[in-house]
Amino acid sequence: MENGMTTLNRLVLWNIDHTLVDVGRVTREAYAAAFRRTTGRPMVRLAPTHGRTESEIIFETLAFNDIAPDDDHLPAFTAALAETFAERRADLRAQGRVLAGAREAIAALARLSAPRTAQSVLTGCIRPNAVLKLTELGLADHLDLDTGGYETGVYSKAALLDLARTRTGDKHRTRFRETATVYVADHPRDVQAAHIAGSPIVAVATGGATAAELRAAGADRVLDDLSDTGAVLSAITELAL
């Protein structure tokens, strides 16, 4: 540390679902239970989840099931969703999976020393469920979950990226430049959010988009997955300026 400032000057923000983990079965079951708890009716159809924020999924799911959303639905549904995920903690461990290379990439970044790298998350998931997924699947050790960007129903992903960057910088008494903040995610919407926030993005074709679609969206680097740790680190370190 020098003059009260840390030597941290690179920030990596990880998307969670379909980038680091696959918990699709548990997600569908938790949404179905939260839908019934909120509306008193069974859920017939769940809205697409890839690249979406929780509020988008909730409102579209209500519409798909012939329920006109109102201002009370979002807080009630998100509270129920936090409950139904917490009730499925054991299912997350049993049925969820860490995607290939995710654990190794996070650990390798944590070992870098020149310059040191802070790591947090930027996700469309509400905070309790994001933290639950990462802790139950053993990915939380090197991630600063206190400073991440989480769905609140208010901010866009681009705004959440800026918020996570500022929070992490404040915590470590430093400033992360937009160009030194790299987002790792899996959907064209994530690419758009990174562009709006002025940050580079490494896109992985492990979600609902192909590598060609991610390139067409303008991703700075595109990888098939995270399985090649060296390629992941090279992409991140080359982009973080």
LOLO-650401 format. One record per residue: residue in three letters; z negated, y, x negated of N, C-alpha, C, O in turn. Coordinates in pm, whole numbers, plus 50000, padded with zeros to 5 digits. Each point is the difference from the previous one (the first is absolute). Layout:
<atoms>
Ala Z Y X Z Y X Z Y X Z Y X
...
</atoms>
This chain:
<atoms>
Met 50000 49881 49916 50000 50119 50084 50000 50124 49912 49936 50004 49895
Glu 50137 50099 50150 50007 50125 49926 49985 50115 50097 50072 50010 50099
Asn 49830 50080 49869 49975 50115 50089 49974 49957 50143 50041 50066 50095
Gly 49889 49819 49920 49964 49952 50133 50113 49931 50073 49983 49960 50115
Met 50136 50025 49819 50114 49938 50066 50020 49861 49943 49975 49978 49882
Thr 50070 49927 50200 50026 49866 49953 50139 49994 49938 50079 50094 50011
Thr 49951 49793 49923 50132 49979 49942 50095 49935 50099 50113 49967 49965
Leu 49844 50014 50159 50088 49946 50102 50110 50101 50033 49970 50114 50036
Asn 50155 49846 49952 50105 50093 50042 50118 49929 50063 50109 50056 50010
Arg 49870 49820 50034 50100 49929 50078 49929 49937 50120 49892 49943 49987
Leu 50171 50068 50130 49943 49943 50121 50103 49908 50065 50116 50038 50019
Val 49841 49842 50013 50084 49905 50074 49937 49977 50136 49883 49962 50010
Leu 50195 50059 50094 49956 49977 50137 50075 49878 50054 50123 49996 49998
Trp 49803 49906 50048 50057 49876 50050 50003 49998 50153 49899 50026 50065
Asn 50217 49942 49991 50002 49960 50140 49934 49862 50008 49995 49929 49900
Ile 49954 50033 50215 49925 49875 50010 50083 49889 50066 50039 49905 49933
Asp 49987 50108 50196 50069 49893 50073 50144 49986 49953 50074 50098 49994
His 49964 49780 49975 50135 49963 49957 50034 50046 49859 50107 49967 49949
Thr 49802 50108 49987 50016 50035 49859 49901 49920 49915 50039 49936 49903
Leu 49834 50067 50136 49897 49924 49929 49961 49872 50072 49972 49899 49936
Val 50025 50105 50197 49950 49885 50076 50087 49974 50122 50074 50086 50047
Asp 49915 49790 50002 50059 49963 50129 49889 49945 50087 49946 49892 49975
Val 50019 50183 50128 49896 49957 50095 50056 50009 50142 49930 50037 50094
Gly 50197 49929 49918 50070 50019 50128 49939 49924 50116 49990 50054 50110
Arg 49971 49823 49867 49945 49921 50111 49869 50060 50050 49978 50011 50120
Val 49936 50027 49787 49872 50060 50039 50023 50134 50070 49931 50033 50096
Thr 50166 50042 49856 50032 50130 50062 50041 49981 50145 49952 50071 50088
Arg 50137 49835 49938 50044 49976 50138 49884 49958 50090 49988 50048 50113
Glu 49926 49865 49837 49886 49954 50079 49901 50114 50025 49946 50013 50110
Ala 50031 50070 49788 49906 50112 50015 50055 50104 50098 49926 50055 50081
Tyr 50204 49971 49911 50062 50094 50093 49992 49948 50144 49971 50077 50092
Ala 50055 49794 49926 49993 49944 50135 49859 50013 50057 49984 50034 50117
Ala 49916 49938 49801 49862 50011 50046 49963 50145 50027 49931 50029 50098
Ala 50112 50063 49815 49969 50142 50021 50072 50053 50123 49945 50084 50072
Phe 50176 49868 49952 50075 50044 50119 49925 49960 50127 49982 50081 50090
Arg 49974 49795 49916 49926 49954 50118 49869 50076 50014 49961 50037 50111
Arg 49972 49986 49778 49871 50070 50004 50017 50144 50048 49912 50054 50066
Thr 50202 50007 49901 50025 50140 50035 50056 50016 50141 49963 50094 50072
Thr 50125 49815 49967 50073 50018 50127 49956 49903 50109 50027 50023 50118
Gly 49906 49869 49844 49964 49898 50098 50115 49908 50036 49990 49921 50094
Arg 50121 50090 49831 50118 49918 50027 50043 49924 49875 49968 50043 49889
Pro 50103 49846 50126 50052 49930 49883 50117 50075 49939 50077 50065 50071
Met 49936 49927 49798 50113 50061 49932 50118 49904 50002 49989 49887 49953
Val 50122 50159 50102 50120 49917 50007 50085 50018 49874 50058 49903 49950
Arg 49950 50219 50000 50087 50029 49887 49935 50099 49905 49948 50104 50043
Leu 50055 49864 49829 49949 50090 49897 50118 50077 49940 50104 49941 49971
Ala 49879 50187 50011 50105 50083 49938 50022 49957 49856 49910 49943 49938
Pro 50208 50084 50006 50024 49973 49858 49897 50071 49914 49959 50112 50030
Thr 49999 49822 49862 49895 50056 49915 50049 50050 49865 49932 50081 49937
His 50183 49873 50016 50047 50035 49866 50024 50150 49988 50073 50059 50079
Gly 49864 50001 49820 50022 50141 49972 49940 50096 50100 50027 50120 49995
Arg 49891 49830 50096 49945 50084 50108 49854 50032 49973 49930 49928 49929
Thr 50025 50182 50130 49858 50030 50000 49935 49934 50120 50067 49964 50097
Glu 49802 50021 49895 49927 49934 50108 50022 50072 50134 50017 49935 50103
Ser 49982 50198 49895 50016 50073 50126 50138 49976 50060 50013 49987 50122
Glu 50091 50005 49795 50134 49969 50050 50004 49862 50064 50056 49982 50108
Ile 49883 49922 49825 49999 49863 50052 49925 49993 50133 50044 49935 50094
Ile 49843 50133 49912 49918 49996 50121 50074 50063 50118 50010 49940 50107
Phe 50044 50180 49873 50067 50067 50112 50124 49923 50045 50027 49991 50120
Glu 50048 49955 49786 50119 49926 50038 49963 49867 50066 50069 49956 50093
Thr 49825 49980 49861 49954 49876 50063 49957 50025 50143 50031 49921 50089
Leu 49898 50187 49934 49962 50035 50137 50124 50019 50087 50006 49950 50113
Ala 50093 50121 49834 50123 50025 50076 50075 49870 50026 50052 49979 50110
Phe 49955 49933 49791 50069 49872 50016 49935 49915 50109 50064 49916 50062
Asn 49807 50107 49959 49927 49923 50099 49976 50077 50130 49907 49972 50075
Asp 50180 50128 49949 50002 50076 50125 49870 50075 50028 49956 50010 50115
Ile 49985 50043 49779 49883 50085 50015 50034 50138 49944 50038 50012 49884
Ala 49948 50089 50198 50028 50137 49956 49885 50049 49912 49888 50015 50050
Pro 50136 50011 49822 49892 50043 49911 49946 50136 50040 50074 50087 50046
Asp 49796 49932 49936 49941 50133 50018 49911 50030 49881 49989 49918 49908
Asp 49948 50198 50091 49924 50045 49884 49880 49911 49969 49952 49998 49887
Asp 50000 49928 50213 49883 49916 49977 50035 49865 49940 49913 49932 49945
His 50213 50029 50064 50035 49866 49954 49984 49982 49849 49950 49897 49956
Leu 50093 50203 49965 50000 49981 49856 49859 49979 49943 49980 49902 49928
Pro 49923 50184 50101 49866 49975 49944 49938 49870 50051 49932 49931 49925
Ala 50091 50037 50202 49944 49875 50053 50064 49879 49936 49932 49903 49965
Phe 50201 50102 50018 50070 49885 49944 49967 49985 49852 49978 49887 49954
Thr 50016 50221 49970 49969 49987 49858 49858 49949 49979 49974 49923 49907
Ala 49933 50120 50177 49863 49948 49990 49997 49851 50030 49933 49923 49931
Ala 50140 50036 50172 50007 49858 50034 50068 49920 49890 49960 49888 49971
Leu 50142 50170 49967 50072 49931 49894 49911 49980 49877 50009 49896 49935
Ala 49908 50201 50034 49905 49982 49889 49903 49885 50032 49966 49922 49911
Glu 49991 50070 50213 49910 49892 50040 50068 49864 49992 49942 49904 49949
Thr 50181 50087 50103 50066 49869 50005 50041 49951 49861 50005 49879 49976
Phe 50025 50214 49932 50025 49958 49863 49872 49952 49933 50000 49897 49932
Ala 49890 50176 50088 49873 49959 49940 49957 49863 50049 49941 49922 49925
Glu 50088 50048 50201 49967 49869 50055 50085 49888 49940 49967 49883 50014
Arg 50142 50154 49920 50091 49901 49941 49995 50003 49847 50098 49967 49933
Arg 49789 50071 50015 49982 50006 49855 50032 49865 49934 50072 49995 49900
Ala 49876 49897 50157 50026 49867 49943 50147 49963 50012 50055 49934 49912
Asp 50010 50109 50197 50143 49971 50017 50084 50072 49895 50102 49946 49955
Leu 49857 50175 50006 50073 50070 49895 50000 49919 49871 50103 49991 49933
Arg 49783 49951 50034 49992 49919 49878 50079 49871 50014 50066 49956 49905
Ala 49928 49983 50213 50064 49869 50019 50150 50009 50023 50075 49915 49954
Gln 49969 50189 50118 50140 50008 50042 50080 50108 49926 50123 49994 49994
Gly 49808 50105 49952 50070 50105 49927 50036 49953 49860 49944 49903 49950
Arg 50151 50168 49988 50037 49965 49863 50032 50125 49921 50054 50097 50052
Val 49912 49897 49821 50038 50105 49907 50143 49972 49955 50032 49887 49961
Leu 50054 50213 50045 50139 49980 49963 50014 49982 49849 49919 50048 49922
Ala 50186 49881 50041 50021 49962 49860 49995 50120 49907 50071 50099 50020
Gly 49845 49891 49879 49991 50102 49896 49912 50119 50031 49973 50080 49911
Ala 49981 49934 50213 49922 50119 50036 49870 50008 49921 49966 50105 49945
Arg 49961 49786 50051 49871 50001 49929 50022 50032 49851 49926 50078 49941
Glu 50176 49859 50001 50026 50018 49858 50045 50143 49967 49962 50055 49897
Ala 50119 50004 50191 50047 50137 49976 49885 50100 50005 49991 50089 49915
Ile 49922 49896 50183 49885 50091 50011 49910 49987 49877 49956 50101 49944
Ala 50017 49775 50014 49914 49978 49884 50064 50054 49872 49931 50057 49916
Ala 50199 49925 50070 50069 50048 49879 49997 50152 49992 49980 50056 49892
Leu 50039 50012 50221 49991 50146 50000 49860 50047 49963 49984 50101 49931
Ala 49915 49826 50114 49862 50038 49969 49971 49988 49851 49911 50068 49948
Arg 50164 49847 49982 49978 49982 49856 50073 50103 49915 49970 50014 49881
Leu 50125 50058 50176 50075 50099 49921 49906 50109 49951 49912 50045 50072
Ser 50109 49997 49804 49909 50099 49943 50071 50126 49950 49933 50096 49961
Ala 50200 49905 50040 50070 50116 49945 50121 50037 50085 50110 49951 49973
Pro 49874 50132 50129 49874 50056 50051 49936 49906 50102 50063 49907 50050
Arg 49812 50120 49979 49930 49920 50101 50056 50029 50138 50052 50108 50027
Thr 49937 49793 50060 50061 50008 50132 49894 49982 50109 49925 49902 49998
Ala 50070 50191 50095 49917 49983 50120 50084 49929 50105 50122 50020 50008
Gln 49814 49896 50072 50070 49927 50104 49925 50013 50133 49879 49982 50007
Ser 50197 50049 50098 49944 50005 50134 50106 49947 50098 50094 49933 49957
Val 49892 50096 50170 50091 49948 50101 50052 50113 50089 49934 50102 50019
Leu 50183 49874 50034 50059 50087 50103 50059 49907 50104 50096 49928 49972
Thr 49848 50074 50147 50034 49899 50099 50002 50059 50140 49934 50099 50028
Gly 50144 49838 50059 49999 50037 50141 49890 49934 50077 49991 50015 50122
Cys 49924 49911 49809 49890 49926 50062 49875 50089 50010 49980 50088 49917
Ile 49938 49888 50184 49873 50072 50008 49909 49951 49886 50010 49886 49955
Arg 49902 50202 50001 49921 49971 49880 49916 49871 50009 50004 49921 49906
Pro 49921 50054 50203 49918 49879 50000 50082 49873 49980 49956 49909 49930
Asn 50161 50085 50130 50082 49880 49989 50068 49991 49865 50016 49891 49946
Ala 50024 50223 49998 50058 50000 49865 49899 49948 49898 50032 49915 49917
Val 49846 50136 50091 49896 49957 49907 49969 49852 50019 49980 49927 49903
Leu 50015 50029 50222 49970 49860 50028 50106 49907 49941 49967 49899 49938
Lys 50159 50136 50080 50108 49915 49946 49988 49987 49849 50010 49890 49946
Leu 49969 50221 49987 49998 49999 49854 49876 49931 49945 50008 49928 49900
Thr 49878 50092 50163 49878 49938 49950 50000 49850 50028 49963 49921 49913
Glu 50078 50039 50206 49998 49857 50032 50103 49921 49919 49980 49881 49976
Leu 50128 50184 49983 50101 49930 49920 49985 50028 49850 50087 49964 49921
Gly 49803 50100 50042 49965 50012 49858 50083 50099 49921 50022 49978 49881
Leu 50024 50130 50181 50082 50097 49930 49932 50135 49979 50062 50093 49948
Ala 49814 49920 50091 49937 50132 50003 49941 50046 49867 49970 50118 49984
Asp 50013 49792 49920 49922 50034 49880 50054 50119 49923 49922 50082 49952
His 50210 49930 50035 50058 50107 49918 50058 50114 50083 50065 50090 49947
Leu 49910 49907 50184 50055 50104 50088 49888 50092 50047 49894 49955 50042
Asp 50131 50174 49952 49903 50098 50049 50024 50020 50149 50084 50082 50040
Leu 49844 49844 50041 50023 50004 50145 49935 50121 50065 50028 50029 50117
Asp 49887 50043 49811 49937 50120 50057 50099 50115 50011 49983 50088 50085
Thr 50120 49913 49831 50088 50116 49994 50138 49974 50060 50088 50085 49990
Gly 49932 49799 50071 50132 49965 50051 50044 50080 50121 49922 50074 50060
Gly 50206 49910 49974 50055 50061 50120 50012 49895 50108 50069 49899 49982
Tyr 49865 50123 50131 49995 49904 50110 50046 50064 50130 49992 50122 50017
Glu 50056 49796 50074 50042 50049 50132 49884 50065 50074 49892 49943 50012
Thr 50133 50177 50038 49900 50068 50081 50056 50044 50135 49927 50049 50086
Gly 50204 49931 49933 50062 50048 50122 50036 50147 49996 50046 50056 50099
Val 49932 50007 49785 50023 50144 49986 50106 50030 49896 50092 50078 50025
Tyr 49896 49859 49858 50086 50035 49886 50116 49904 49985 49989 49881 50031
Ser 50123 50171 49919 50113 49915 49962 49967 49930 49869 49904 50035 49932
Lys 50177 49862 50034 49977 49932 49872 50020 50093 49882 49929 49988 49900
Ala 50166 50105 50110 50020 50096 49892 49875 50086 49981 49958 50026 49887
Ala 49984 50019 50223 49878 50080 49991 49884 49917 49947 49917 50050 49925
Leu 50077 49823 50115 49895 49911 49950 50014 49976 49851 49901 49985 49930
Leu 50224 50011 50021 50021 49983 49856 49940 50118 49925 49929 49983 49901
Asp 50100 50137 50146 49944 50119 49937 49847 50000 50008 49931 50039 49906
Leu 50017 49916 50208 49855 49997 50019 49935 49901 49904 49898 50031 49938
Ala 50161 49850 50048 49946 49900 49908 50006 50050 49856 49908 49977 49921
Arg 50201 50090 50043 50014 50055 49865 49893 50104 49972 49940 50000 49892
Thr 50036 50087 50205 49899 50104 49982 49859 49940 49994 49920 50038 49915
Arg 50051 49870 50174 49867 49937 50003 49970 49929 49868 49891 50014 49945
Thr 50207 49910 50005 49978 49926 49876 49982 50096 49883 49915 49978 49914
Gly 50165 50128 50083 49984 50099 49895 49864 50068 50005 49937 50020 49896
Asp 50018 50015 50224 49869 50064 50014 49889 49907 49951 49906 50044 49934
Lys 50106 49828 50101 49895 49905 49960 49991 49988 49849 49891 49991 49944
His 50223 50009 49989 50003 49980 49856 50008 50131 49922 50016 50001 49878
Arg 49972 50110 50195 49999 50132 49937 50125 50022 49916 49994 50043 49885
Thr 50119 49924 50174 50128 50022 49936 50102 50035 50107 49966 50010 50117
Arg 50158 50008 49842 50107 50029 50095 50116 49908 49972 50051 49995 49889
Phe 49991 49932 50213 50116 49913 49988 50123 50075 50052 50006 50038 50117
Arg 50090 49983 49796 50123 50065 50043 50074 49911 50100 49984 49878 50001
Glu 50097 50185 50083 50080 49924 50096 50085 49896 49929 50010 49886 50045
Thr 50050 50153 49843 50090 49910 49928 49927 49893 49920 50062 49904 49954
Ala 49806 50109 50030 49920 49899 49932 49928 49910 50100 49918 49917 49961
Thr 50113 50100 50167 49942 49917 50105 50110 49908 50053 50094 50046 50064
Val 49894 49826 49910 50103 49903 50037 49953 49919 50120 49889 49946 50000
Tyr 50195 50047 50100 49971 49921 50120 50073 49867 49987 50118 49997 49965
Val 49813 49894 50063 50062 49867 50000 49994 49947 50142 49891 49980 50055
Ala 50225 49998 50006 50005 49965 50142 50127 49920 50028 50071 49960 49908
Asp 49957 50016 50222 50104 49901 50031 50097 50040 50111 50078 49916 50044
His 49918 50208 50002 50082 50033 50116 50071 50134 49980 49945 50089 49934
Pro 50174 49929 50122 50069 50129 49990 49916 50118 50049 50013 50110 49946
Arg 49902 49869 50151 49912 50109 50045 49905 50043 49889 49967 50118 49987
Asp 49989 49786 49933 49914 50032 49886 50077 50080 49896 49946 50092 49939
Val 50180 49873 50041 50085 50075 49908 50011 50145 50046 49987 50093 49920
Gln 50035 49925 50207 50011 50135 50056 49870 50078 49980 50003 50118 49964
Ala 49883 49817 50059 49871 50067 49983 49979 50044 49856 49953 50111 49975
Ala 50083 49803 49930 49985 50035 49859 50088 50118 49964 49957 50091 49929
His 50168 49910 50121 50091 50111 49972 49944 50131 50055 50005 50102 49931
Ile 49943 49895 50190 49945 50122 50060 49883 50052 49917 49983 50121 49983
Ala 49936 49786 49966 49883 50039 49921 50035 50033 49855 49914 50045 49925
Gly 50211 49934 50036 50042 50033 49864 49959 49899 49896 49993 50033 49881
Ser 49979 49843 50161 49955 49896 49907 50102 49888 49990 50070 49971 50096
Pro 49939 49965 49787 50091 49886 49985 49945 49877 50071 49880 49989 50025
Ile 50210 49918 50006 49960 49879 50070 50066 49877 49940 50119 50000 49971
Val 49800 49896 50011 50049 49867 49966 49998 49920 50129 49894 49979 50059
Ala 50223 49977 49985 50009 49926 50126 50021 49852 49971 50080 49963 49913
Val 49848 49953 50160 50014 49854 49985 50054 49942 50130 49959 50040 50109
Ala 50134 49866 49879 50067 49944 50118 49921 49882 50056 50053 49890 50017
Thr 49819 50135 50011 49913 49895 50052 49960 50026 50145 49926 49922 50060
Gly 50125 50189 49997 49969 50032 50138 50120 49978 50088 50068 49898 49989
Gly 49958 50196 50099 50109 49984 50095 50133 50056 49955 50095 50002 50078
Ala 49915 50044 49796 50123 50061 49950 50052 49923 49880 49921 49946 49921
Thr 50209 50048 50065 50062 49935 49885 50003 50096 49881 49978 50120 50014
Ala 50049 49823 49869 50011 50083 49881 50111 50103 50017 49985 50115 49957
Ala 50126 49845 50104 50112 50093 50021 49958 50114 50092 50038 50115 49976
Glu 49887 49856 50128 49953 50104 50092 49905 50096 49931 50002 50120 50027
Leu 49914 49828 49886 49906 50085 49928 50073 50091 49900 49964 50116 49983
Arg 50139 49830 49952 50080 50084 49911 50073 50108 50079 50003 50116 49959
Ala 50053 49846 50154 50072 50096 50083 49907 50111 50050 50043 50113 50019
Ala 49831 49854 50002 49902 50099 50045 49962 50097 49888 49942 50106 50026
Gly 50091 49858 49849 49973 50090 49889 49880 49965 49915 49949 50085 49927
Ala 50003 49789 50080 49887 49960 49917 50035 50018 49852 50112 49973 49959
Asp 49791 50073 49962 50024 50025 49858 50016 49870 49921 50081 49994 49907
Arg 49845 49905 50128 50015 49867 49943 49986 49900 50113 49921 50020 50093
Val 50155 49871 49901 49991 49895 50102 49979 49866 49929 50075 49965 49908
Leu 49825 49962 50135 49970 49867 49948 50003 49901 50115 49968 50035 50113
Asp 50070 49841 49857 49998 49897 50104 49858 49975 50048 49977 49979 50119
Asp 49928 50022 49788 49859 49981 50032 49919 50047 49881 50054 50065 49910
Leu 49818 49903 50088 49912 50043 49891 49974 49890 49898 49911 50014 49916
Ser 50165 49878 50089 49968 49882 49920 50019 50022 49850 49935 49933 49920
Asp 50154 50158 50040 50022 50030 49859 49912 50119 49962 50038 50115 50019
Thr 49844 49856 49928 49903 50106 49970 50057 50102 49903 49977 50120 50016
Gly 50098 49833 49885 50059 50093 49904 50096 50096 50065 50002 50118 49968
Ala 50079 49831 50125 50096 50086 50069 49928 50102 50088 50043 50115 50009
Val 49848 49845 50055 49922 50092 50084 49942 50112 49914 50012 50118 50034
Leu 49925 49844 49855 49940 50101 49912 50106 50093 49942 49979 50120 49991
Ser 50135 49825 49969 50107 50084 49945 50049 50100 50103 50020 50118 49968
Ala 50001 49836 50155 50048 50090 50104 49902 50114 50024 50041 50116 50013
Ile 49830 49851 49993 49900 50101 50028 49986 50098 49885 50000 50121 50021
Thr 49990 49827 49856 49978 50089 49886 50121 50086 49969 49986 50113 49952
Glu 50134 49835 50077 50121 50081 49977 50013 50112 50103 50058 50105 49971
Leu 49888 49873 50148 50014 50101 50106 49892 50106 49996 50023 50115 50039
Ala 49857 49848 49915 49887 50092 50004 50011 50100 49887 49966 49968 49886
Leu 50081 50150 50143 50025 50101 49897 49895 50111 50004 50006 50094 49921
</atoms>
